[in-house]
Structure formats: structure tokens, C-alpha cells
């Protein structure tokens, strides 16, 4: 059985937590940072959990070896 190719952009955007959940960064993190308040910029440092089942399945298909 051949290996499945990994979509490299997906691997760069998502990662797995210790519990096996998929994590992603928040949008708007690098755009117009100088205009945003300090509180908002601090919130960008946290990662979000991917809750959508269809999106999780799609990410798993694109990056089957994501660890």
C-alpha cells in the first residue's frame, strides 16, 4: 500500500493537542496589528479548537499523518 501524500499548507496551519484535538490559530493575527488594542492582540496568541466535524474530516484527509 503506497503512502498518502500530505497537503503541506494544511500541516502548517493545524496541529494536534495532547488530547488529540485539532487546533488552529485565530484569523487576523498578523494583519493590522498596530491598530488593535493590547487586549485583542493578547487573545490572538491562543489557539482555537476545530469543532466542525466536516472540517475535521477534511483536514484528516488532507494531512493523514498530522501529529
C-alpha positions as CSV (number, residue, x, y, z in Angstrom):
1,X,0.0,0.0,0.0
2,X,1.6,3.3,-1.0
3,X,1.9,6.3,1.3
4,X,-0.7,9.1,1.1
5,X,0.6,12.5,0.1
6,X,0.2,15.2,2.7
7,X,-1.0,18.7,1.8
8,X,1.8,20.8,3.2
9,X,-0.2,24.0,3.7
10,X,-2.6,22.1,5.9
11,X,0.2,20.8,8.1
12,X,1.5,24.4,8.6
13,X,-2.0,25.7,9.6
14,X,-3.1,23.0,12.0
15,X,-1.7,20.9,14.8
16,X,-2.8,18.4,17.3
17,X,-3.1,19.0,21.1
18,X,-2.1,16.5,23.7
19,X,-5.7,15.2,23.8
20,X,-5.8,14.6,20.1
21,X,-7.9,17.7,19.3
22,X,-7.2,19.8,16.2
23,X,-6.0,23.3,16.9
24,X,-5.8,26.3,14.6
25,X,-4.7,29.9,15.0
26,X,-7.2,32.8,15.1
27,X,-7.8,34.8,12.0
28,X,-6.5,38.3,11.7
29,X,-3.4,37.6,13.8
30,X,-0.8,39.3,11.5
31,X,-2.9,41.9,9.7
32,X,-3.0,45.5,11.1
33,X,-1.6,44.5,14.5
34,X,-0.6,48.1,15.2
35,X,-4.2,49.3,15.1
36,X,-5.6,46.7,17.5
37,X,-5.7,47.2,21.3
38,X,-3.4,45.2,23.6
39,X,-6.2,43.0,24.9
40,X,-7.2,41.9,21.4
41,X,-3.6,41.2,20.4
42,X,-3.2,39.0,23.6
43,X,-6.3,37.0,22.5
44,X,-4.7,36.2,19.2
45,X,-1.9,34.2,20.9
46,X,-4.4,31.5,21.9
47,X,-5.3,28.6,19.6
48,X,-8.8,27.6,18.8
49,X,-10.2,24.0,18.7
50,X,-11.7,22.9,15.4
51,X,-15.2,21.8,16.3
52,X,-16.8,21.4,12.9
53,X,-17.0,17.6,12.1
54,X,-16.9,18.2,8.3
55,X,-13.8,20.4,8.7
56,X,-12.0,17.9,10.9
57,X,-12.7,15.1,8.4
58,X,-11.4,17.3,5.6
59,X,-8.2,18.2,7.5
60,X,-7.7,14.5,8.3
61,X,-8.0,13.7,4.6
62,X,-5.5,16.4,3.6
63,X,-3.0,15.6,6.3
64,X,-3.4,12.0,7.4
65,X,0.0,11.9,9.3
66,X,-0.6,15.1,11.3
67,X,0.8,14.7,14.7
